[in-house]
Amino acid sequence: MAGLAPVAPGYRRLRITPLLSGGITQAGARLHTPYGTAEVFLGALRA
């Protein structure tokens, strides 16, 4: 849902591709890697 995925071993490089759907309006994730903490928090914009 938050979309953290490794691009290089050990999350040295990562890709963030979040997907909000099905009525979910916000999401977040935190991942401790050998290179530091990767985190993403997102919310949908209201029209």
C-alpha positions in Angstrom: 0.0 0.0 0.0 2.7 2.5 0.9 4.9 1.1 -1.9 8.4 0.8 -0.5 10.3 -1.7 -2.6 14.1 -2.4 -3.0 15.8 -1.5 -6.2 19.3 -2.5 -4.9 20.2 -5.2 -2.3 19.6 -4.2 1.3 17.4 -1.2 0.2 20.5 0.7 -0.7 18.2 2.2 -3.4 14.5 2.0 -3.2 11.4 2.8 -5.1 8.3 4.4 -3.7 5.1 3.6 -5.6 2.2 4.2 -3.3 -1.3 3.0 -4.2 -4.4 4.4 -2.4 -7.6 2.7 -3.4 -10.8 1.1 -2.0 -11.7 4.1 0.2 -8.3 4.3 1.9 -7.3 8.0 2.2 -4.0 7.8 3.9 -1.2 5.3 4.5 2.3 5.2 5.9 5.3 2.8 6.3 8.6 2.9 8.1 11.4 0.4 7.3 14.8 0.2 9.1 17.5 -0.7 6.6 21.2 -1.1 6.9 21.5 2.3 5.3 19.1 4.2 7.6 15.3 4.5 8.0 13.1 4.7 4.9 9.7 6.1 5.5 6.7 7.3 3.5 3.4 8.9 4.6 0.8 10.0 2.2 -2.8 11.1 2.0 -5.3 11.7 -0.8 -6.2 15.2 -1.8 -9.8 16.2 -1.3 -11.6 17.7 -4.2 
